[in-house]
Amino acid sequence: MRARVMATVVASVVLAAAGLVGASSSSAGAAALSCGNKQYFTGSGGHAGASIRCTGGPFVAKAACYKPGYGTYTHYGNRVETGGTSTVWCDLGATVSSVEGLAS
């Protein structure tokens, strides 16, 4: 019984430490991201969209969308590797207020 409790404690400590390491590398990735070439457009179905290109690590596009009668909300684009372009779409009837790259 004592060995089982000890194994559970050790496993918990290892998982907690792994989470801290993941959090610190995620924070470091966000600082290293360099983005540009923002483009805003309207799709064939009338949806507003945007794209962004970033270097410094894998990322997703993060758009602030605004829809009258609803307000502002966030949509995320596809995950791409460094140097790629991520595209994000807002709901029909909404506009893209801003777009940025978010390290992933």
DRENMARDO-224460 format. One record per residue: residue number from 1; residue in three letters; x, y, z of N, C-alpha, C in turn. Coordinates in Angstrom, 3 decimals. Layout:
// residues N
R   num   residuo       n_px       n_py       n_pz      ca_px      ca_py      ca_pz       c_px       c_py       c_pz
R   NUM       ALA          X          Y          Z          X          Y          Z          X          Y          Z
...
// end
This chain:
// residues 104
R   num   residuo       n_px       n_py       n_pz      ca_px      ca_py      ca_pz       c_px       c_py       c_pz
R     1       MET      0.826     -1.189      0.000      0.000      0.000      0.000      0.871      1.254      0.000
R     2       ARG      1.898      1.256      0.850      2.792      2.408      0.948      3.519      2.641     -0.377
R     3       ALA      3.940      1.574     -1.039      4.619      1.691     -2.330      3.670      2.277     -3.379
R     4       ARG      2.401      1.907     -3.296      1.415      2.412     -4.250      1.209      3.915     -4.064
R     5       VAL      1.131      4.385     -2.823      0.981      5.807     -2.535      2.215      6.558     -3.023
R     6       MET      3.390      6.003     -2.764      4.635      6.639     -3.193      4.698      6.739     -4.720
R     7       ALA      4.272      5.698     -5.420      4.271      5.709     -6.884      3.328      6.782     -7.415
R     8       THR      2.184      6.958     -6.774      1.228      7.980     -7.177      1.802      9.372     -6.976
R     9       VAL      2.470      9.597     -5.848      3.095     10.892     -5.566      4.189     11.187     -6.590
R    10       VAL      5.037     10.217     -6.874      6.117     10.405     -7.847      5.540     10.719     -9.223
R    11       ALA      4.513      9.991     -9.628      3.891     10.235    -10.933      3.303     11.640    -10.996
R    12       SER      2.692     12.105     -9.918      2.115     13.446     -9.876      3.191     14.516    -10.012
R    13       VAL      4.305     14.323     -9.339      5.413     15.283     -9.406      5.989     15.328    -10.822
R    14       VAL      6.164     14.182    -11.444      6.697     14.127    -12.807      5.753     14.845    -13.778
R    15       LEU      4.445     14.600    -13.671      3.485     15.255    -14.554      3.455     16.766    -14.333
R    16       ALA      3.528     17.196    -13.094      3.542     18.626    -12.791      4.787     19.282    -13.368
R    17       ALA      5.931     18.634    -13.238      7.172     19.178    -13.776      7.106     19.259    -15.294
R    18       ALA      6.535     18.264    -15.934      6.399     18.275    -17.397      5.511     19.429    -17.837
R    19       GLY      4.466     19.708    -17.080      3.587     20.829    -17.397      4.299     22.153    -17.290
R    20       LEU      5.160     22.309    -16.300      5.924     23.545    -16.147      6.905     23.733    -17.283
R    21       VAL      7.565     22.671    -17.697      8.497     22.756    -18.815      7.743     23.137    -20.079
R    22       GLY      6.579     22.533    -20.317      5.774     22.865    -21.490      5.336     24.315    -21.482
R    23       ALA      4.963     24.824    -20.311      4.523     26.207    -20.212      5.658     27.165    -20.498
R    24       SER      6.855     26.875    -20.014      7.966     27.793    -20.238      8.403     27.787    -21.691
R    25       SER      8.388     26.637    -22.363      8.787     26.618    -23.765      7.715     27.282    -24.631
R    26       SER      6.440     27.202    -24.229      5.381     27.875    -24.962      5.535     29.385    -24.850
R    27       SER      5.884     29.878    -23.662      6.098     31.302    -23.467      7.293     31.783    -24.276
R    28       ALA      8.350     30.977    -24.300      9.534     31.349    -25.062      9.212     31.402    -26.541
R    29       GLY      8.354     30.476    -27.038      7.985     30.453    -28.439      7.218     31.697    -28.846
R    30       ALA      6.370     32.195    -27.965      5.585     33.376    -28.279      6.481     34.596    -28.443
R    31       ALA      7.530     34.687    -27.647      8.434     35.824    -27.719      9.260     35.792    -28.997
R    32       ALA      9.539     34.610    -29.541     10.399     34.480    -30.700      9.638     34.611    -32.017
R    33       LEU      8.323     34.635    -32.004      7.529     34.693    -33.224      7.614     36.073    -33.860
R    34       SER      7.880     36.109    -35.153      7.931     37.359    -35.907      6.941     37.254    -37.059
R    35       CYS      5.922     38.120    -37.067      4.831     37.995    -38.040      4.693     39.245    -38.900
R    36       GLY      4.176     39.025    -40.089      3.924     40.117    -41.023      3.046     39.620    -42.152
R    37       ASN      2.989     40.397    -43.229      2.223     40.047    -44.420      0.769     39.709    -44.085
R    38       LYS      0.137     40.569    -43.275     -1.278     40.380    -42.944     -2.122     40.740    -44.161
R    39       GLN     -3.084     39.890    -44.462     -3.993     40.161    -45.569     -5.421     39.922    -45.113
R    40       TYR     -6.313     40.816    -45.519     -7.733     40.716    -45.195     -8.493     40.537    -46.505
R    41       PHE     -9.506     39.672    -46.515    -10.222     39.391    -47.752    -11.627     38.887    -47.451
R    42       THR    -12.428     38.783    -48.504    -13.776     38.235    -48.408    -13.850     37.005    -49.299
R    43       GLY    -14.324     35.899    -48.748    -14.440     34.654    -49.498    -15.638     34.666    -50.433
R    44       SER    -15.712     33.670    -51.286    -16.779     33.600    -52.284    -18.169     33.506    -51.652
R    45       GLY    -18.263     32.944    -50.456    -19.548     32.831    -49.762    -19.901     34.060    -48.940
R    46       GLY    -19.040     35.070    -48.948    -19.289     36.293    -48.195    -18.643     36.341    -46.823
R    47       HIS    -17.933     35.279    -46.428    -17.254     35.268    -45.134    -16.014     36.158    -45.178
R    48       ALA    -15.782     36.930    -44.126    -14.568     37.724    -44.002    -13.450     36.827    -43.485
R    49       GLY    -12.261     37.006    -44.029    -11.131     36.198    -43.610     -9.862     37.016    -43.538
R    50       ALA     -8.823     36.388    -43.013     -7.515     37.034    -42.929     -6.444     35.950    -42.923
R    51       SER     -5.257     36.340    -43.342     -4.122     35.421    -43.283     -2.916     36.180    -42.757
R    52       ILE     -1.957     35.427    -42.226     -0.748     36.014    -41.672      0.395     35.021    -41.847
R    53       ARG      1.594     35.544    -42.035      2.785     34.710    -42.188      3.726     35.028    -41.039
R    54       CYS      4.251     33.972    -40.388      5.152     34.156    -39.250      6.364     33.241    -39.367
R    55       THR      7.449     33.652    -38.725      8.635     32.817    -38.583      8.981     32.746    -37.100
R    56       GLY      9.751     31.734    -36.739     10.164     31.591    -35.346      9.566     30.385    -34.657
R    57       GLY      8.738     29.638    -35.365      8.124     28.440    -34.786      6.746     28.212    -35.356
R    58       PRO      6.151     27.057    -35.055      4.798     26.780    -35.528      3.803     27.751    -34.892
R    59       PHE      2.724     28.048    -35.627      1.776     29.045    -35.133      0.405     28.843    -35.763
R    60       VAL     -0.575     29.564    -35.233     -1.917     29.659    -35.814     -2.265     31.142    -35.924
R    61       ALA     -3.138     31.464    -36.879     -3.673     32.818    -36.965     -4.769     32.952    -35.915
R    62       LYS     -4.805     34.094    -35.254     -5.831     34.388    -34.252     -6.524     35.680    -34.683
R    63       ALA     -7.814     35.580    -35.013     -8.560     36.746    -35.486     -9.590     37.192    -34.465
R    64       ALA     -9.684     38.497    -34.307    -10.776     39.089    -33.544    -11.863     39.400    -34.567
R    65       CYS    -13.007     38.770    -34.416    -14.132     38.946    -35.338    -15.216     39.765    -34.648
R    66       TYR    -15.909     40.606    -35.423    -17.008     41.384    -34.866    -18.260     41.149    -35.702
R    67       LYS    -19.347     40.807    -35.004    -20.631     40.601    -35.678    -21.678     41.478    -34.994
R    68       PRO    -22.325     42.368    -35.755    -23.361     43.228    -35.162    -24.452     42.384    -34.476
R    69       GLY    -24.860     42.829    -33.315    -25.881     42.115    -32.561    -25.314     40.987    -31.710
R    70       TYR    -24.035     40.670    -31.913    -23.398     39.602    -31.142    -22.197     40.135    -30.369
R    71       GLY    -21.327     40.865    -31.048    -20.138     41.418    -30.409    -18.868     40.828    -30.978
R    72       THR    -17.808     40.938    -30.215    -16.490     40.475    -30.644    -16.219     39.073    -30.107
R    73       TYR    -15.633     38.228    -30.947    -15.268     36.870    -30.567    -13.986     36.495    -31.295
R    74       THR    -13.401     35.374    -30.938    -12.126     34.945    -31.512    -12.286     33.666    -32.328
R    75       HIS    -11.625     33.649    -33.482    -11.515     32.429    -34.286    -10.033     32.164    -34.536
R    76       TYR     -9.689     30.886    -34.697     -8.308     30.479    -34.924     -8.172     29.812    -36.285
R    77       GLY     -7.034     30.029    -36.929     -6.770     29.439    -38.234     -6.055     28.110    -38.121
R    78       ASN     -5.600     27.625    -39.261     -4.886     26.352    -39.310     -3.480     26.498    -38.728
R    79       ARG     -2.978     25.414    -38.128     -1.625     25.395    -37.568     -0.639     25.124    -38.693
R    80       VAL      0.384     25.970    -38.777      1.410     25.805    -39.806      2.794     25.916    -39.181
R    81       GLU      3.769     25.405    -39.892      5.158     25.487    -39.449      5.711     26.878    -39.740
R    82       THR      6.855     27.192    -39.166      7.500     28.483    -39.358      7.659     28.804    -40.845
R    83       GLY      7.377     30.042    -41.200      7.484     30.480    -42.589      6.219     30.261    -43.392
R    84       GLY      5.252     29.562    -42.828      4.008     29.284    -43.530      2.988     30.396    -43.338
R    85       THR      1.841     30.219    -43.975      0.750     31.181    -43.874     -0.473     30.486    -43.285
R    86       SER     -1.031     31.073    -42.234     -2.234     30.552    -41.595     -3.414     31.437    -41.989
R    87       THR     -4.529     30.818    -42.317     -5.728     31.542    -42.738     -6.856     31.276    -41.746
R    88       VAL     -7.602     32.328    -41.427     -8.704     32.224    -40.468     -9.937     32.892    -41.061
R    89       TRP    -11.119     32.333    -40.763    -12.381     32.861    -41.275    -13.311     33.228    -40.125
R    90       CYS    -14.054     34.312    -40.303    -15.092     34.702    -39.341    -16.443     34.217    -39.858
R    91       ASP    -17.443     34.272    -38.998    -18.796     33.862    -39.372    -19.368     34.785    -40.454
R    92       LEU    -20.348     34.300    -41.163    -21.041     35.091    -42.170    -21.683     36.299    -41.492
R    93       GLY    -21.494     37.471    -42.055    -22.043     38.704    -41.490    -21.100     39.391    -40.517
R    94       ALA    -19.942     38.783    -40.264    -18.965     39.378    -39.344    -17.813     40.004    -40.136
R    95       THR    -17.027     40.814    -39.459    -15.821     41.389    -40.047    -14.621     40.999    -39.205
R    96       VAL    -13.451     41.038    -39.819    -12.203     40.763    -39.086    -11.687     42.092    -38.556
R    97       SER    -11.623     42.238    -37.237    -11.116     43.467    -36.628     -9.599     43.482    -36.611
R    98       SER     -8.989     42.321    -36.341     -7.524     42.219    -36.308     -7.107     40.768    -36.443
R    99       VAL     -5.854     40.574    -36.834     -5.302     39.224    -36.928     -3.871     39.258    -36.403
R   100       GLU     -3.477     38.193    -35.715     -2.119     38.077    -35.195     -1.705     36.608    -35.207
R   101       GLY     -0.411     36.374    -35.120      0.095     35.023    -35.032      0.204     34.599    -33.577
R   102       LEU     -0.158     33.362    -33.299     -0.120     32.827    -31.944      0.712     31.542    -31.973
R   103       ALA      1.815     31.516    -31.223      2.686     30.339    -31.201      1.895     29.120    -30.761
R   104       SER      2.142     28.011    -31.436      1.446     26.771    -31.048      2.467     25.680    -30.991
// end
